[in-house]
Amino acid sequence: MSDSKKSYLVLFSSTVSFTVCFMIWMMFAVLGLPIKEHLGLSETQFGILAAMPVLSGSLVRVPLGIWTDRYGGRIVFFLLMLSAVVPIFLTRYADQYWQFLVIGLFVGLVGGSFSVGTPYVARWFNRDKQGLAMGIFGAGNAGAAVNKLIAPSIIVAFGWQMVPTVYAIILLVTAILFWFFSYSDPKHLVSSQVSIKQQLALMKNPAVLRYCQYYSVVFGGYVALALWMVHYYVDEYYFDIRHAAFLAACFSLPGGVLRALGGWLSDKYGAYKVTWGVMWVCWVAFFILSYPQTQMVISTVTGPLNLNIGLNATIFTILLFVVGIAMAIGKASVFKFISDEFPEDIGTVSGVVGLAGGLGGFLLPILFGFLVDLTGVRSSSFMLLYGTVCVSLVWMHFSFKSLRPNNNSN
């Protein structure tokens, strides 16, 4: 088989596998709601439960990226999927909060698949097509939307315990199919003379830290909202779990599928311009979404005037859809930066940057819950995100101020 056909088979099989992995990684976004009700959890406790898989999936990204460089993406991806099958299945037998937290750490290992698939796919394509290839692979983020479409129906029909059973079977079948429809190439491996210490030294590079910061916003924010929005729709707009999950998918789906568009735009216009535009779109949208539901009584010459100010579910969903598109494009543009500047260390650098994004996705849902418990204002989650984007825009402006004449090379 020609290398060209192999490259597209690798891209297809890796994208499907990553979609399944991301679906499972976001499992507690829906599964956590009946568990929250059953255990009587607070908002903060729910945030910790939903985010626990994100923590482990983030922490393993650096070693997985290194192992991918050294041993190849095919074997690492395959073994990673197999390692999570049993923990996912055991979720159905948990009945205490601490048990769900521990199992969530093991389930979250599949979240590290991004740092395996990104360099694995990228090395099968020429540099001028790497942005698009990584964007197509990154479209597997749509697994968050798949989870929101599948899990509620299973819960309603068979109870929440059936969800981990079905997901474990899906992951096992996916791992087997991936092995038979993927390939390896020894030329893609980093020389064994390069030590792990040397690879980890890249974490000190200012450019790597800069891209970590960008990704913590576009990916960390995406993961956090994907975990939180079903819960938000249920408590803020009083939808049942199926309708809430469907509306939340309006954010998750474009946030995953359109990542390929972000890769294409980054190849065409450069990573800097695309990322800068994404940050501004998020800034405007989060400003509007931050406004809480407000009731005011104004004294007029004809008597009191009652005003209700706030976003209805339709406008809220449209704005969330726009944010999903922006974050999808931004996730791809950040990794275009990486493929341009670190072509020989894509695995290691993507692991570090993915770690930063994943940690953002872990901390934000916990902070969302804490702010709701503290203030009682549910839109406080968007106030927090608005603040993070403000900081990001300022940092990005000054980071590239001296480099701006060279932006065309990005």
N, C-alpha and C positions, 0 to 999 in steps of 0.2 A: 504494500500500500504506500502511496506517495506521502511525503511529509505534509503536503497541503491538506490531504484528506485526514491524516492523523490529527493535524492541528485543530480542525473543525470538530472532529469527534471528541477530542480532549475538551474543547470549549463547551460542547453540548453536554457531555456527561458530567463535567465539573459544575456547570451552571445548575443542572437538575439536582445534583447532590447537595449543592450549597443551598438551594431553595428549600429542600427537605430539612437540612440542618438548621436553617434560620427559622423555619416553622416550629421546630421542636424547641429551639432556644427561646422563643417567645411564648411557649406553652402556658406559663402561669399568668399571662395577660388576661386570658379567659378562664382557665382552670382555677386561678386564684380567687375568683369571685364566689363560687359556691364554697370553697374552702374558708374564705373570710367569713362568710355567713355562718358556716358550721362551727368554726372555732371562736367566733365573736372577736375578730381582730380589729385593732384600731387602724386608722389611716396609715400611720407610720409603719406598723407591723405588716400591713398589706404591701406597702412600698418595698420593705425589706424582702418579703417573700417573692414578689415579682422580679426583683432585681438580683436575687442570689445567683441564678444561672449566669447572669451577665458578668458577675464578678469572676467566676472561675473561667468562663469563656474568654475574658479579657486577659487574665493573668497568664494563660497558657499560650497566648499569641506570640510572644517573643521566642520562647523555645521552639514552638512549632515552625515559625518562620526560619529559624536557624536550621532545624532538622530538614526542612524542605530544601534549603540551599545545599545541604551536605548529602542527603540521602535520596532526594527526589520527591516530588509532590504526590505521585501515584501511590506509593506504599504508605506514606504518612497519612494521606487523606483516607485511605481504606481502613487502616488500623484505628484511626481516630473515630470513624463512624461505628466500627464494631465495639469499641470500648464503652460506648454510651448506651448500647441496646439494653443491657441488663438493668442499669440504674433507672432508665426511663420506665421500664416495665414495673419495677419495684415501687414506683410512686403510688400505684393503686392500693398498696397495703399500708401506707402511712396513715396515722390517725392522730398524731401530735404535732404541734407547731415546729419543734426542734427537728423532728424527723423530716418534715418537708424541706427545711432549710438545708440539712445535710445532703439529702437526695438532690436538691436543686443545684448544689455545687457540682455533683457528678454529671447531672443532666447538662449543665452548662458547658461541658467540655466541647460539645459540637459547635459552640460559638466560635471556637478557635479555627474553624475550617476556613474562614476568610483569609487568614494569614498563610494558609497552605495553598489554597486555590489561586490566589492572586499571582504569586510568582510562578506557580506551575503553569498557568494559562499564558501569562505574559511572555515567557521564554519560548513559546511555540510560534510567536508572531514577530514580524519585523517592527522596528521602533515606531515607524509612522502609523502602524495599526494597533499598537499596544494599548493606547487610550480607549479605543473602541472595544477591543477584546476584553480588557479589564472592566469596562462599563457593562458589557453584556453579562459577564460573569457576576458582577456585583448586582445585576438585576435579580439575583437570587434573594435579595432583601425582601422581595415580594412574598417570601415565605411567611412574613408577618401577617400579610393580608390573607394568605391561604389558611393560616391558623384561625383567623377570625371568622372565616367562612365555614370551616369544617368543625372545629371544636364545639361551638354552641349547639349545632344540630346533634352531635353525639351526646352531649350532656343532657339535652332535652329528651332524647329518645331512650338512652340507656343509662344515664347517670354519669357523674364525673369520673368514676373509676375506669370507665371504658376508654377514655381519652388516652392515657398512657399505654394501654394495651395496644390500641390501634397504631399509635405513633411508633412504638417499639418495632412492630412488624414492618411498618413502612420503611423505617431506617435500615433494618436488616436487609430487606429486599433491595433498597437503593444501593447499599454498600456492595452487594454481590454484582448488581448490574454495572456499577461504576468500574469494578475490577475488569470486567469483560469488555468494556467499551472505552477504555483509556489506555494510554501508552506511556512509556518512559524513554528518555534520551540521556545517555551518560554525559553528553556535551553540556547539558543544562546544570550540572552539579558544580558547586563551588569547589575549588581545589582543596584537597585534604590538608595542604600546608597552611591554610588560613585557619587560625584557631578561633574558638568561640569567644575568647577574650578580645581578639582583634575585631570580631564582628560586633560585639557588644559596645566597643569603644565608639561606634557610630552614634550611640545615644548622647554623646557629648557634643555632637555637631549642632551648632545653632539652627541650621536649616531644618534638621530633624525635629528639634523642639518646636520650631515655628509651625511645621505641618501637624505636629501633635495637637497644638492649640486649635488650629482650624478644624481638624477632624473631630475633636471633642465637642465641637458645636454642631457640625452637620451630621455626624454619625451618632455621637452621644445623645444629642437632642432627638434624633430620629428614633433611636432605641427607646429612650425614656417615654416619648409620646406614644410609641407603639404599645408599650406596656401599660400606659396610664389611661388611654382614651376610652376604652370600653367602660372602665370604671367611671370615668368622667361623664360619659353620656348617661349612664344609669343613674348617678346621683344628682347631676345638674339638670338634666332634661327628662328624667323619669322614664326612659325607655326600658323595655325588657332586654334580657341579655342577647337575644338573637338580633333584634333591631339595632341595639347599641353596637354590637360587633360588626354588623354590616356597614353602619355609618363610619365606624372607626377604620374600616378597610379602605374607605375613600382617601384616607391619609396614607395608609401603609402601602397600598398598591402602586400609586404613582411614585412613592418614595423608593420603591424597589425597581419597577419595570423601566422607568425613565432614566435610570443610571447610565444605560447605554447611550442615551442622548447626551448626557453630560460628558461621556468619553469622546463622542464625536465632536462636540463643541470645543472641548479642550484641545483636541488634535488640530482643529481648524483655527481657533482664535487665541489659543494659549491659556495655560492654567491660571495665570494671574487675573486676567480680565474676567474670566468666567467665575472664579471664586469671589472676586470683589463684588460682582453683580448679585451673586447668591446671598451674600451677607446683607446687602441693602434690602433685598426683597424680604428676608426674614425679619429684619429690623422693623419694617413697616407693619408686617402682618402681626408680629408679636405685640407691638404697641396697641393695636386694635383689640386683639384677643385678651389683653391684660385687663381690660375694663370690666369690673364686676357688675353683676346684676344689681341695679340701683333703683330705689323708689324715692321720689322726692315730692314734697308738698310745698307749692309756691303760693304765697299770699298775693292775690290780685285784687283789683278794684271790684270785681264781681264775686269774690270769694276764693276759697282754696282751689288750687289747680294741681291735680295729681299727675305726676310724670313717672313713667317706667322706662328706664334707660338700660339697655343691655342687648346682647346678641341673641337672636332666636337660633334654633337648631339649624335652620337652612343657611343663614349667613355664616354661622360658626363653621359648618362643614365645608362651605366654599373656601373660606380662609385657610382652613386646615388642609384642604386639597392643594392650594397654592403653595403652602409651606412644604408639603410633601414633594411637589415638583422641584422646588428650589433646593431642598436637601438632597434629593436624588442627583441632581446635577453637580452640587457641591461635593458630594462624596467621590464622584468620579474625577472631578478637577483636582482635588487634593492628591489623588494617586497618580495623576498625570505629572504633577510636580515631582513625585518620587521616581517614576520611571525615567524622567528626563535627567534628573540630577544624580541618581544612584542606580544606573543600569546593571552594575555588577553585584549589587547588594539589595535587590528588590525584596527578597524574602525577609531579611533581617530588619530593614527599615520599615517595611509594611507591617511587620510584627510589632515594632515599637509604636508606630503611629496607630495601629489598630488597638493596641493596649490602651493608649490614651483615650481613644474614642470609646472603647468599651467601658473604661472606668467612669467616663462621663455618663454613659448609659446606666451604670450601676448606681452612682451617687444621686443623680437627678430624681429618680422615682422616690427614693428615700426622703430627699429634701421636699419633694412635692407633698408627700404625706405629712411630714413634719410641719410644713407651712399651713396646711389645711387644719391640722390639729391645733396649731398655735393661733391662727387668725380666724378660722372659720370661713375664709374666703377661698372658694375653689379656683378661681382664676389666678390666684397667687402663683400657681405653677407657671403661667405664661409671663407673669411679672419677673420671675426668676430668669426665664429664658431670654426675655428682653434685655435684662441686665448683662447676661453673658455675651449676647451679640454686640451690645454697645462696647464692651471691653474688647471684643474680637476686632471690630472695625478700627478702633483706635490703634491697637497693636499692629494690625496689618498695614495701616497707613504708615506708621513710623518704621516698620520692618522693611518695607519696600521703597522708602523715600529715596535712599541713596542708590537703589538698584533699578529705579523706574526706567531709565534710558535703555536698560537691557531686557526689559520685559518681553520684547518681541521674540527673544530666544526661548522663552518659556512656553 
